[in-house]
């Protein structure tokens, strides 16, 4: 074959990899145990010396927690699997084609499947010479954003020909994000059959020492809540959920706050989770089910959980907006 007869080399592609936390493959103890073993072995997540933590993890936690967690997952599991996995997949599918023909969109999970390294390799094999890593965490935290990037760069370390990489920065105060949150909350409140006495913003908790060590997560959460409060024209009750272990965690705690509010005259409440891009076991089971039980048992009369942005119009709009901004200079189409 003459050189001129060679087929043309396809134009380089650009990849966008949406990354979320992860989920077990099934709502049963064995799958949850495998997932928790990976999740809780990450030194970004549990900042305890390995020599002390490993016996606790394998000797106690992985023997007792999987059955309890599997029960929680079973209460929210969908026909298409874990809510987090299904929503993240749907969001990636809806974004395909929105950035032009040269941009490929995929998704991965930091823990579980599809793995970050696997999807990075797939994007590279499809001709992506530039890839945007997009962890779907509005507020930066070392235990979420940083560990997702860590896993990606660990996979890149094994590649001879690495693609150029960008990482999505936190968007906790991005006007598009705040506007989308406010629009979603207003629509959800309008659909209720009661007027809440208060609206709570519940963020995932972190140990207090992470703030002391310089993690900006707490500050990002507080700024999101303040901006959302301004946009809604009402003060929000801010709390932090999902405490684990005996260490001091960010305060106030969501569960104790929900238990205390009825005694303070708040009988009707709506709860939103602005730190989660997609609904998951922490929102659908911990807040919508157990949070409701806590509030009503303490004397509350009306409780509503307001859904995350998910893959609906508001979630799609804000995700598209922040990605377009980070692709600037890479794309050849508008």
N, C-alpha and C positions, 0 to 999 in steps of 0.2 A: 504494500500500500504506500502510495506517495505521501509525503508529509502533508500536502494540501488536502489529501483525502481523509485525514483524521477528523472525527466529529468535533465540533466546537466544544471547548471547555465551558461548562456551565458557570454562570456568574456566581460569585460568592454569596452566601446567604447570611442572614443575621438571625440569631436565636434569642428567644425570650423564655427563660425558665422560671415559671411561678413555683415558689417553694412554700410549703406549709409544714406544720409540726410533724404530723404523722398519726397513725392509727393502727391498731391490731388488724389482722386479716379477717378475723371473725370475733363475734361476741361470745367467746368461750375462754375458759381459764387458761388453756395451753397457749392460745394465740396471744392473750393478754400478757402472759408471763414472758413470752419471747419479746414482745414489744417493750414491756417495762424493763427487761434486762438491758436492752439497747439504750433506752431513754435514760434510765437512772445510772448507767455506767458512764455517761458523758460528764467529764469533769467541769464542763461549762454549766451543767444543770445542778450537780451536787458538788459544791466546792469544799469537800471534806477530804483529807488525805486518804489515798486509796487503801493504805494499810488498815485504817480504821473503818472505812466505809464498806469495803468488799465483804467482810464477814457479816455485817449488818444486812447488806443487800441480799446476799445469797442465803444467809442463815435465818433471816426473819422475814424481810419484806416480800421476797419472791415466793415465800411459802404461804403467806397469809393474804397479801393484797390482791393477787390475780382474781380470785373468786369474787371478791367484793366489787372490783372494777368491772369484771365481766357482767355482773348483774346490772351495773349502771349502764354499760354499753347496750345491753339487751333492751333496755327501756327506750332507747332512742334509735336503734338500728333500723335502717330502711331497706326496702327491697333491693336497692342498688348499692347497699353496703353502708359503711360508716358515713354519717352526715358530712363530716369534714372532708373525707376523700371524695364523696360524690359531688359536693358543692365546688371543691377546688377543681375537679375534673371538668365540671360543667362550665366554670368560669373560663378555664383555658380554652375549651371548645368554642365558646362564644367570642373569644378574642381573636381566634384564628381568622386571618384575612383582613383584620381591621387596620393593620399597619403597612399594608402593601404586599405585593407578591414575593418580595425578597425576605420578608420577616416570618420565621416559623415560631410558633408558640407551643410550648410543652409544659408539663408540670411534674413535680417530684415532691417527695416527703423526706424530711430530715431523718425520721425514724420509720422503719417499715418500708413499704413499697408504694409506688415506684421509687427506687433509690436515686439520689442525686447523681452519683457517678454514672449510673446506667443511662440516665436521660441526657447528661452532658455528652457522653460518648455517642449517643444516638443523634444528637444535634450536630456534632462534629462530622459524623459519617454522612449526614445529609448536606454537607457543604457549608456549615456555619463557621465562618472564620472570626466572627465577633458574636459574643453572647452576653446578654444582660441577665444577671442573677437577680431575681425579684422575690426576696422573702416577704411574705404577705403579713408583715407586722408593722402597724402604723407607728408604734412606739418602740424605739430601739432598746434592746436588752441583750446582754452578753449571752444569756441562756436561750435566746431565740434567734435573733438576727445574726449574731456573731458565729454561733455554732453552725448555722446553715451555710454561711460563707466558708467556715473552716472545712466542712465536709466537701464543698465544691473544690476548694483549692487543694485538698488532699487528693482528690481524684485527678485534678490537673497535673499534680506532681508526677503522675505515672504516664503522662502523655508526652511523646516525643515532639509532636507538633501541636502546641497549645493554641487555642483560639484567644483572641484579645478578649478581655473580661472587664465588664463594668458591674457594679453592685448598686441595687436600689437603696437609696438612703431612707431613713425614717420619714414618714409623712404625717406625723402627729398633728402638725399645725398647718398643713397644706389647705389653702382656701377651698379647693375642690373636695377634699376629704371632709372638712367641717360642714360644707354646704350639703354634701350627700348625707352625712349623718343627721343633720337637722331636718332635711326633707323626709328621710326615712322615719325619724322619731315622730314628726308631726303627723305623717300619714298613719302610723300605728296608733298614736293617741286618738286621732279622729275616729278610728274604727272601733274604739272601746265603747262599752255600754255604761261606763262610769267615768267620772272625772277624778283623777288621782290627786291625793293630797300632796304627794311628793313624787319626784322622779329620781331614781337612783342610777348612777353610773358605776357599774361594778367592773373593775379591771382585775386581771389575773395578778395574784400576789407574788411577791418575791421576798426572800429573807432581808431583813433590815440591813444586814452587813453589806449587801450589794450596793446600797445607797452610800454607805460609809466609804466603800472602796472606790466609788466614782462612777458607778453605773448611772446613766441619765434616765433610766426607765421611770422612776417615780416622778421626776420633774416633767417628763413627756406626758405621762398620764394626767397629771394635774393641769398641764397646759391645755390638753385636749378637752378636759372637763370644763375648764374656764371658758374656752372659746365656744364650746357647744352650748354652755349655759347662756352666754351672750347672744348666740344665734337664736336660741329658743325663747329668750326673754324670761327665763325662770332659773332660779338657783337649783343646782343639782346636789343630791347627797352622794358623796364620793366614797367608795369602799373598795377593799381588795379581797378577793376570794381565793380558795384553793390552798389554804395553809397546809403544810406538811411537816411533820417532825416537831421537835421541841424548841427549835430556835425562835427568836423573836422575828416576826414578819411585819411587813408594812401594815400600818394601821390607818383607819379603823377596819376591822374585819367585816366582810359582808354578812356572814351568818349571825354574828353578835349584834350587828347594826339592825338587821331585819327583826331580830328578837326584841330589840329595845324600842323600835319606832312606835309600835302600837301604844305602849305606855306613855309616849310623848305626844299622843294625840293624832298620830299618822295612822289612819285605819285603812286607807286605800293607797296602793302604791303601784307604780310601773317601773320596771327594771330594764335597763339597756346595758349592753356589754361593748363599749366602743373600742376595746383593745383587741377584739376578735374580728378578723375579716370574714370569717365563715362560722356558722353555728356548728357546735361540736358537743361532746359529752359534758364539757365544763359549763356550757350555756344551757343546753337542753335538759340535762339531768340535774346538775348541781344547782342551777338557778331556777329554771322553770318548774322543776319537780320538788327538789328538797328545799329550795328557797321559799317556794309557795307554802310548803308544809310548816316551815319554821315561822313564817309571818302570820299565817292563820292561827297556828297554835298559840301564838303570843297575844292574840286578840284582834288581829287585823281582819277586815271584812272583805276586801277586794284586792286581788293581786294579778298583775299582768306582766308577762315577759315579752319584751319587744324584740323582734328578730334582728340579727346582724344584717349587714349590707348584702352578704352572700353573692349570688350570681344574678340578682335582680337588676333592674335598670340603674339604681343608684350605685350598687357595687360595681357593675360593669363600667359605668361612667367614670368613677374615681380611679379604678385600676387602669383603665385606658389612658386617662389623663396623666397619671404619674409615669407611666411607661413611655408615652410619647415624649415627655420632657427628657427622660434619660436616654432616649434613642437619638436625640438631636445631634446632628453631625455625622451620624452613621447611615441614616436612610437617604436614598436618592429621590424618594417620592414624598409628597406632602401628606 
